[in-house]
Amino acid sequence: MADAGVQRPVLWGEVRPPIEYKPTTSGGAKVDAPSYGEQGSRLGSRFDDIDNAFSEQATLMQSLGASDPQLVIVFEAVDEQADLTRVAELAGLEILTEVERDYDPDPAFPRKSKNKALPVTGCLHAVCINERSRANILAQWRQYSQTGQVDRGYAPLRVVFDHLKDVRPWGPQDRVRTNELAAALSGMLPGDHSIEIELWYRLSESLRQKAQTEVAALVEASAGRVVSVARVDEIGYHGMKCSVPLELLQRLASGDLDAVMAVKSSHVMYLRATAQSYSFSDGVPAESVAASPLPNGDPVLCVLDGVPVANHPRLAGRVIVTDPDDLGADTGSETKLRRHGTAMASVCVWGDLSSSGTPPATRPVLVRPILTPVADAQDRFEEVPDGEHAPDLMRRVFRELFDGDGTAGPTAPSIVVLNLSVGDPASPFDGLISSWARTIDWLSARTASLLWCPQVITARY
């Protein structure tokens, strides 16, 4: 695991050799970088902010009786792909993620091409520092900003400094999106509500346990409680499902970042009000179905969604529902609560109902429910059940369908296509690939080495 962390693949499992990071050469530079003096003047206060944020983390840890404060900082560099492995070893920092991303044109980094309006590729480096590495990084920055030089072994860091667009602590504004939170709370009933806290995945088991313990204490300090914890090492996921009062979430949505203390913790990557879900209000027309032969044979398509109305006129005899988690018991005979699962099953059986004459699927469609109506919202929209973590749920479902659970064989070895038309409105793509997306990528890569190789059709999240 330590080697995997140093090489920093997007997927942590042994899927394929990681892509090697190659530093950008001067001959291929697409922008003119500022001088070290200009960088020092432009970004000096940002490094002061890091120093202040570290002190705040130290105070927060002292309130918990904990020691060894840590802070996640983000380097955003334009036209750069430096390998910080050696720097991490020297400075004593931990690299959490490095992702390539595009940056809009910036006057501080003018493009060399004629079209100055084109975006420029760069890299976002998220690293975790402690007291020792904080002192080392700040010392290198002060030396660079005064002389343009760094100590021996820190040359990749100088490349980052040369191309640095911004440097900042990973703070509350990164961990929670107040606009999405406010939208998610619309229609919520009074009482306690589920939130998901995604922690930065640490390579050390002791550091993972430390982070989990400290964040749990902060949740409890905000009148909340931890419902469940899940870890998927293969994709670097470490999450906690918690329950907190609605009033605290409303304060958080209004911008009161002191409402839930965990928002201040450097261990927290994201805090979301709801787990992966998507409200859906359209039903499936129930008019009579023209005489069409019923399907036969084994299913080749599996729908991962809500519980469908299996005896619906358009679905009767055409879908097979396998519900090992007994999510159907959450709705009973209330068919109005089975909207999304029914609609998606209908699409997979009949296609677009507005296209007349489309024949139904010639094989039955397998539906494996993963969503259930929430109990704490007025419209009872369907989402991943409380206590479930989407990455862990996806891993379990894939094993169940294709590998078996160790005592029983696979439940659906004939499946070659999975439909996952479910998304998380609280987790829009912003340059960092979500844990759910990483899970699907990992599972897709893993299946490529097996005899079965399902194609996953997804609504991207």
Buried (B, 14 or more C-beta within 10 A) or exposed (E): EEEBBBBBBBBBBEBEEBEEBEEBEEEEBBBEBBEBEEBBEBBEEBBEBBEEBBEBBBEBBEEBEBEEBBBBBBBBBBBBBBBBBBBBEBBBBBBBBBBEEEBEBBEBBBBEEEEEEEEBBBBBBBBBBBBEBBBBBBBBBEBBBEEBEBBEEBBBBBBBBBBBBBBBBBBBEBBBBBEBBBBBBEEBEEEBBBBBBBBBBBBEEEBBEBBBEBBBBBBBEBBBEBBBBBBBBBBBBBBBBBBBBBEBBBBBBEEEBEBBBBBBBBBBBBBBBBBBBBBBEEBBEEEEBEEEEEBEEEBBBBBBBBBBBBEBEBBEEBBBBBBEBEBBEBBEEEBEBBBBBBBBBBBBBBEEBEEEEEEBBEBBBBBBBBBBBBEBBEBBBBBBBBEBBBBBBBBBBBBBBBBEEEEEEBBBBBBEBBBBBBBBBBBEEEEBBBBBBBBBBBBBBBBEEEEBEBEBEBEEB
